[in-house]
Amino acid sequence: MSRYSRENQKSYTNVYHIILRSINQQEIFYDNIDRRKFLNCLKITKEKYHYDLYSYILMNNHVHLLIMDKENNLSKIIQSLATSYAMYFNKKYQRIGHVFYNRFKSKEIENLSYFLNIIRYIHFNCEKAKICKFDKFYWSSYHEFFKITSLTDTKKVLKIIELNPNEFQYIHEEYRRIKGFEKDNFEMEETILDDESAIQKIKEILKIDNLVDIQNFNNKKRDEIISEIAKIERIRKNQIARILGVSERLIYRAVEKNKN
């Protein structure tokens, strides 16, 4: 990996693993339109700040990025990205306030072995969360390594790690075996609605257009609605908490209060 000689640089390589988390573990992607918007914001910041994107994954309430900050603009990059998406999100869902924590987490990547492991770690976040197998998850950079054009700088990554796409696929499968992910059975998870489907189901049954509004109801009405949501089949309580942006404890208390 090349080194960049710059004043006050924080890393020998200027490569960083970034974790951008939502406030209170609240859902930041309610549908695929939201996810596409975030990727568009990512594209715009790449063009503006001239950084390389080596890997990413969009999880329900946080985002992982692996970037090379060529011009030492890390704070500006993340601030611009977070602000752009937050403005869109707040306008669409008629809310105010922060979407992401002001402080993002960053980790310097200083050697090739760590670089490769972080790429695989990022791509396997969906398996760690028991959502689906890494190569079935659409909202990560993994699939881009097998396309001609992509948002991710895949050619640079493959050159750095000296692998072709087939070998790249193999080392992911090997990582899966070593970490024991191949023992996970996703058949049970597939019976549970994914978050996007759960959101649509809740809206249809309760005739609610904006789930974020539930947070603004008085406690009694909010708890009654939560209790109704909890009765919907194939939706988990921790999933409800994530979707509504509230604590799991609040969900359990609301259900307990409204037992018939």
Residue pairs with C-beta under 8 A, 6 or more apart in sequence:
1 13
1 15
1 111
1 112
1 115
1 160
2 13
3 12
3 13
4 13
4 14
4 70
6 14
6 72
8 72
9 72
10 72
10 74
10 108
11 108
11 109
11 110
12 108
12 110
13 68
13 108
13 109
13 110
14 68
14 69
14 70
14 72
15 54
15 66
15 67
15 68
15 69
15 108
15 109
15 110
15 115
16 66
16 67
16 68
16 69
16 74
16 106
16 107
16 108
16 109
17 64
17 65
17 66
17 106
17 107
17 109
17 118
17 122
18 63
18 64
18 65
18 66
18 67
18 78
18 104
18 105
18 106
19 62
19 63
19 64
19 104
19 105
19 106
20 62
20 63
20 65
20 78
20 81
20 82
20 100
20 101
20 104
21 61
21 62
21 100
21 101
21 104
21 105
22 28
22 61
22 62
22 99
22 100
22 101
22 245
23 97
23 98
23 99
23 100
23 101
23 245
24 245
24 246
24 247
25 61
25 241
25 242
25 245
26 61
26 99
26 242
26 245
27 60
27 61
27 195
27 242
27 243
27 244
27 245
28 34
28 38
28 60
28 61
28 62
28 63
28 85
28 89
28 99
28 100
29 35
29 38
29 58
29 60
29 195
30 93
30 195
30 196
30 199
30 211
30 243
31 196
31 199
32 196
34 89
34 92
35 58
35 139
37 85
37 88
38 58
38 63
38 85
39 58
39 151
41 81
41 84
41 85
41 88
42 53
42 56
42 65
42 81
42 151
43 151
44 84
45 51
45 77
45 80
45 81
45 84
46 53
46 151
48 80
49 69
49 71
49 73
49 76
49 77
49 80
50 70
50 71
51 67
51 68
51 69
51 70
51 71
51 73
51 77
52 67
52 68
52 70
52 153
52 156
53 65
53 66
53 67
53 141
53 151
53 152
53 153
54 66
54 67
54 68
54 115
54 119
54 141
54 152
54 153
54 156
54 157
55 64
55 65
55 66
55 118
55 119
55 122
55 123
55 140
55 141
55 152
55 157
56 63
56 64
56 65
56 66
56 122
56 140
56 141
56 151
56 152
57 63
57 64
57 122
57 123
57 125
57 126
57 137
57 139
57 140
57 141
58 139
58 140
59 125
59 126
59 129
60 129
60 195
60 242
61 242
64 122
64 125
66 109
66 118
66 119
66 122
67 77
69 77
74 106
78 104
82 99
82 100
82 104
85 99
85 100
86 98
86 99
86 100
89 95
89 99
90 96
90 97
90 99
93 210
93 212
94 210
94 212
94 213
95 212
107 118
109 115
109 118
112 160
112 161
115 160
115 161
116 161
116 171
119 157
119 161
120 171
120 172
120 175
122 140
122 141
123 134
123 140
123 141
123 142
123 172
124 134
124 172
124 175
124 176
124 179
124 181
125 140
126 132
126 133
126 134
126 137
126 140
127 133
127 134
127 176
127 181
127 184
128 181
130 184
130 186
130 189
131 137
131 189
131 194
132 186
132 189
133 181
133 186
134 140
134 142
134 172
134 176
134 181
135 142
135 143
135 169
135 172
141 150
141 151
141 152
141 154
142 172
144 150
144 151
144 152
144 154
145 152
145 154
145 157
145 158
145 165
145 168
145 169
146 165
146 169
147 154
158 164
158 165
158 168
161 168
163 171
176 182
191 234
192 234
192 235
192 236
192 239
193 201
193 234
193 235
193 239
195 239
195 242
195 243
198 232
198 234
198 235
198 239
198 240
198 243
199 211
199 243
201 232
201 235
202 208
202 211
202 229
202 232
202 235
202 243
203 209
203 211
205 228
205 232
206 225
206 228
206 229
208 214
208 225
211 243
211 244
212 245
214 222
214 225
214 226
214 244
215 222
215 244
215 245
215 246
217 225
222 254
223 253
223 254
223 257
223 258
224 254
224 258
226 240
226 244
226 246
226 250
226 251
226 254
226 255
226 258
227 254
227 255
227 257
227 258
227 259
229 235
229 240
230 237
230 240
230 251
230 254
230 255
237 248
237 251
237 252
237 255
238 248
238 251
240 251
241 247
241 248
241 250
241 251
244 251
